[in-house]
Amino acid sequence: MLDVLKIAGRNLSRYRRRTMLTLLLIVIGMVAVLLFISVTGSFRAMMVGQITDSVLGHLQVHRKGYVASIDTLPLNLNMKPMAVAKVEAALSQDKAVEIWSPRVKFGGMFSNFTETTSIRINGVDPEREAATAPLLPGRMAEGPKGGALVEKGQIVIPLLLARGMKVKVGDTAVIVATNRDGSVNGKTFVIRSVTEAISGPGGRDGYMHIDDARELLRMKDAEVSEIAIRLKDPAQLDRVTASLSEALGSSKGKTANPPAGAASAGAGEGAGPGSGQPQLEVHTWADLSPFASLARMIDLMTVFIKVVLVSIVLVSVMNVMVMAVYERIREIGTIAAIGTRPSRILSLFLSEGLLLGVIGTVLGTVLSLAAIYAINLWQPHFAFGQQSDLVMAPTIGAGQVVTVALLVVGVAILASLQPAWKASRLDPINALRHV
């Protein structure tokens, strides 16, 4: 086999210009694909990290029907204490779960005693929320970044609201909200911090202590709108979602026929007796964030750019091999006439394609890694949505490099197969007569 590779190498060196052009195309394709994967993959990971570690967590649990009506933040679809206890019991049994944070979400009115505007509020347990969304404390554009996220009697408001209402840290504001029964209540808060803008969900949300939220809404029970969950390893997301859905799916209503009108009476409470449906639902960050569509588009574009790479390698290598067979027909006839087996001729031309693929892959990988390293040294900045001064830091995993490399080498061999097969099947007499 080594002798065959040596002969294949000499044959490629005989046509240096053609070989160099083919290698150049393969290298350009490799560099384009690996740079695209590294840059877009890093951008995707960064944005997903911003969303999961600042706002959503990796997954969330809601009462059935809550997410479908999440724009209105329905208080009548909050989880009752028994449902919360069931969820926490299931989470405590899964070793992949790092921590979770209960939240009470509602819409209210924010007043600085002169003007009034709407606001979305998250009532949270400060310690659990900071652990579930570890990037949240660092998003404080104004006010303290250390200590508790928020204390009783305090509120954290978004930057856009602070600018629009002309309020600052330390000012007093009133939050007015309507509870589930329709009664209105107000409570005075001191502005503790102002959060910077972020792209995606939660970029305009305020935060207060969960006890203050329940007091403002006059909740008699420790209800929860959602439970945000952080995993030790985000790669376990699908498994944890499936297992948690199975564990909570047992919470169903009885299947006995309900009395007339029971379905409509229980509609406001979600799945209830007689519904036979799970009362709780598990949603991943992708189910809750509009950025998931952009992430899927990035994945689709990655597949597309790989297809382009395959096309470049296929066409360039096949062109070289077809020309090599055509120009060496008499040579092929000569070696066939002296007794060289067809399989030997086949392996000779396949080896030429293999060498083109391997050399192009090695050069392309080295140049790609050098370019990625250079970009990380350069640290270019860019803006995305509400966020500015983001730093581009492309990275690529060894598995992705190996996958692309094997793809290129495999396609190079595949492109050589038809010309090599044709060469091995040439009739020696006709080949020697070729002019």
N, C-alpha and C positions, 0 to 999 in steps of 0.2 A: 504493500500500500504506500510505503514511503517513497518507493521509486516512482510510482504513478503520480504522486504529488510533486515530486521534483520535475518530472517531465511536463506536468500541467503548468508549473511555475515558469519553466522555460518557454512554453508556448505562449503564455500571456505576455512575457517580456519581449517576444518577437513583434508584438503589435502594441508598442508602448503608448502611443497616442490614444488609441481606442480604449485600451485598458485604463489609462489615467482618467479619461472622460467618464467611463462607467463608474470607476471608484469615486470620482467627484460627485456624481449624481447620488450615489448611495450615501456618501458622507453628508451631503447637504440634506438629504431626507432624514437621516438619523439625527442630525443636529436639530432640525426643525421639530421633529417629533418629541425628542427628549426635552428640549427647551419648552415646548408648548405644555407638555405633561407637568414639568416642574413648576412653571409659572402659574398655570391655571389650577393645578392641584394645590399649591401653596395658598393661592388666593381663596380657593374653595374651603380649605381647612381653616384659614384665618377667619373667614366670615362665619362659618359654622361655629367655630369656637367663640366668636363674639356673641352670637345669638344664644348658644347653649349656656355659656359661662357667665353671661350678663343678664339674661332675661328668662329664657324658657326652661333651662335644665335639659337633660337628655331626653326625658319623657315625662308625661303628666297623666294623672288620673282624674277623671271628671265623672259626674253623674251623667247618665245617658241623656242625650239631647242638649247638653250644655254647650258643647262646641258648635253645634249647628246654630245656636242662638247667641254666640259669644259676643257679637257686636253690641247687643243690648245689655250684656252682663246680667242675666236674669237671676235674681235672688231666690226665686222659687225653685231653682234647680241646684241649689247648694246641697252638699253631702251632709247628711245627718251624723251625729256622733257615732252611732253604731257602724255606719258605713266607713267612717274615718278609721275607727278601730280595726275594722276588717282589713283595710288597705295597709295600715301600719303593721299589722301582724304578718301579712304576706311579704311586705318589704323587709322586715327584720329577719325573715327566714332565708332571704336570697343573699348570698355572700358577695355577689357582684354589685350590690347596691351600697354606695358609700354613705349617702345621707339623703333626706328628703325634707321638704319645707311646705307646711300648709299655708294656704293663702285665702284671704277673703277679698274678692274683687267686686268693685261696684263703681258706678258713675255718680258724680256729684257736681256741685257748683263751688268754685273757688272765688272768694271775695277778698279784696284788699281794703274793704270799707268804702271804696270809691267806684270800683268797677267789678264786674262779675263775669266769669267765663266757666266753661265746662272743664272737667278734669276726670281722668280715670285713676282710681286709687287701688293700690295693693296693700291690704292689711297683712303684715308678715310678722313672723317671729324673727327678730333681728339676727340672732346668732345662727339659726338654721338657714335663714335666707342667704346670709353672707357665705356660708359654707356650700350651699347648693349652687349659688351663682357667684363664684369667687372673684369675677372681674367687676362685679357691681360696685363694691366700695371704691375701687380705683377710678370709677367714672364720675366721681364728684368733682365738678368744675369749680365749685365754690363751697366753702365750709370744710369742716374737719373730715379727713379721710381715715383717721384711725378711730379706735373705740367702737362702740355699738353703731350699727347702721342707722338706727333711729330709736329714740326713746319715747316713752309715753308723754303725750302732750306735744310732740314734735312731728313735723312732716317734711319729707323730701320731695321737691317739685322738679319737673323737667326744665331745662334751660330755655326752651322756646316760651313756656308759660311765664317764667321769671322775667324775661325780656319784654314780653307783651304786656304784662301787668305791672312792670316797673317795680318789682319787689326784690329784696335781697335777703341774704342770710341774717337771721335775728329779727326780721319783721314778723308781725302778727297777722294771721289770716284766719278767715272763717270758712269751714267746709260745711256745706249744707247737702244733705242726702235724703232720699225718700226710701223708707224701708219697704219690706214685702207687703205690709198691710196698707201702704199708701200714706202713712203719716210722715210728716217732714220733721227733721231734727237738725240742729246745727251745733257745731263745737268749734272752739277757738284753738288754734295751733300756732306754735312758733316754728318758723322755717329754719330747719337745721342745716340742710345742704341743698345744692342745686346740681342735678345730674346733667352731664353733657349729652348731646344728641347722639343717637345711634341709628343706623339703618335697620329697618325691619320692625317687628312687633315689639312693643314695650318702650319704644323710643320717646314716648310722650306720657309715660305713666309716672304717677307719684307714689310715695310709700309712706305708710304710717304703721304704728304698732298694731298688731292684730287685736289686742284688747280694746284699743281706741276705736278700731273699725267696728267691732261688735257692739260697743257702747253707742256709737253714732247711729248704727242701724237697729239698735234696741233688740238685739238677738238674745233670746232667752237661753238657747242652747249654743254649744260650741260648734257652730256650723263652719263648713269649709267650702270654698268655691272650687278649688283645685289643689292637688298635691303635686309639686314639682320634685323631680327625682334626679339625682346625680349618680352616675355610675363610676366605679373605680376604673373601668376600661370601656371607653365608648364603642370598641369593637364588639362588645357583648350586647349591644343595643337590641338587635333582632331577637336574640335568645331570651333576654330578660322580658322584652315586650310580649313574646309568645307565652312564656311561663306565667307572667303576671296576669295576662288576659285569661289564661286557663284557670288560675287560682281565683280570680274575681268573677269569672263567668258563672261560678256556681251560685252566685247571689241573684236568684231569679224569683219572680213572682209565682204564685201558685197557678196551676193550669186549669183550676176549676172555673166553670163558666161564671162570670161576674153578673150581678144583677144589672138590669137595664139602666143605662146612664152612668154606670161605674167607670167606663172607659173615659168618657168626657170629663167626669168629675176628677179623675186622677191624672188628666193630661198635664196639668200644671205641676205635678209632682214627679214627672218622669215615669219610669217603669214601676208599676205597683202591682198589687194583687190582681191576678187574672191576666196579666200581660204576657207571662211566660218568657220575658226578655231580660237580659242582664241589666242590672241597675247601674253598673259602673262600666266605664270605657277607658281604655288605655290608648294614649296618643303619643307618637314620637314627635320630636322637634320638627321633622319634615311634614307631619300632618298639620302643624300649627303655624308654620312660617312660610310666607310667600317666597322666601329665598330658595326654598326647595326646588321650585321650578327652574330657577337659574342654575342650581347645582346639577339638576338633571340635564340641562342644556349643555353645561360644561362637559359632563360625561359623554353626551352624544357627540359633541365636537371632538372629543378625544378619540372616539371610535372612528369618526370621519377622517381625522388626520392620519390615523394608522392605516386606513384604507388607501389614502393618497400615497403613503410610504410604500405600501405593498405594490401599488400600481407602478411607482417609479422604479423599484427594484425589479419587478417582473419584466417591464418593458425594456429597461436598459440591459439587463443580463441576457434576456432572450435575444435581443438584437445582436449583442456581441457573439453569442454562441451560434446563432444562425449564420452570421457572416464567417465565423471561424470554420464551420462545417463546409460552407460553400467554397471558401478559398483553399481548403485543404482536402478537396475530394481526391485528388491524385495521391496525396500523401496517405490518406486513409486507405485507398485501394492498395498502395504498396505494402503497408504494414499488415493489411488483411491477407494479401497474396503470400506473404512469407510465413503465415500461420498464426497470426495474432487472433485470439478468440474474440468474437463479438462482445462478450461481457467485459473484456479488457478495454476495448475501444469505448464501450459505454461508460466504464468507470473513469476513463481518462477525461472525457468531456464533462462528466459530473464533477470531477475533482477541480476542473477549471472554474466551474460555477461556484463550487464550495469555497475556493480560494478568494474569488471576487467578493463573496458574501462575508467571509471571515475578516479579510483585510479591511473592507469598507466598514464593517461593524466596529472593529477595534479603533480605527481612526475616528469614526463618527462618535463613538463613546468617549474617547479621550478629549476631543474638541468640545463635546457637549458638557462634560464635567468641568472643563476649564472655563467655559462660558458661564456656567452656573456659579462657580466660585468667584468669577470676576463680578457678576451681578451682585452677589452678596457683599463683596468688598465695596462696590459702588453705592449700594443701598439707595436706589432711586425711590422717591416718594410719589404717592398718587392719592387721589381723592375718590371716594365711592359714596354716593348718596349724601347723607348728612355728615359723614365722617371725612376728615381731611388729614393730611400729613401721615397717611398710612405708609409703612415701609415695605417695599417688595423684598421678600426673602425666599427665593425659590429653593426648594429641596426636592430630591427624588430618591425613592427607595431602591435598594439593590434589586428587589424583586421586579420592579418596573423596568429597570435597565436590562435585566436578564430576559424578561419577556419580549421586549422590543428586539434585542439582539438575536434571540432564537427565531423570532418572526422573520427578520431580515435574512438570516442564513437559510432558514427553511424555504423561503420564497426564492432565493437565489438558486438553490438546488432544484426546486420545482421548475423554475424557468429554464434550467439547463436540460431537463429531462427529455423534452420533445426533440431538440436538436441532437442530443446524445443518442437517443433511440434511432433517429434517422441515420446518423453516422455509422452506428453499429450494424445497420441492416443494408448498407450499400453493397452492391455486387462488385467484387474486386475487378472483374474484366471491364465492366462499364465505367468504373471509377478511374481506371488507368487510361481509358480512352478520352476522359474528360479534358477539355481544353479551357 
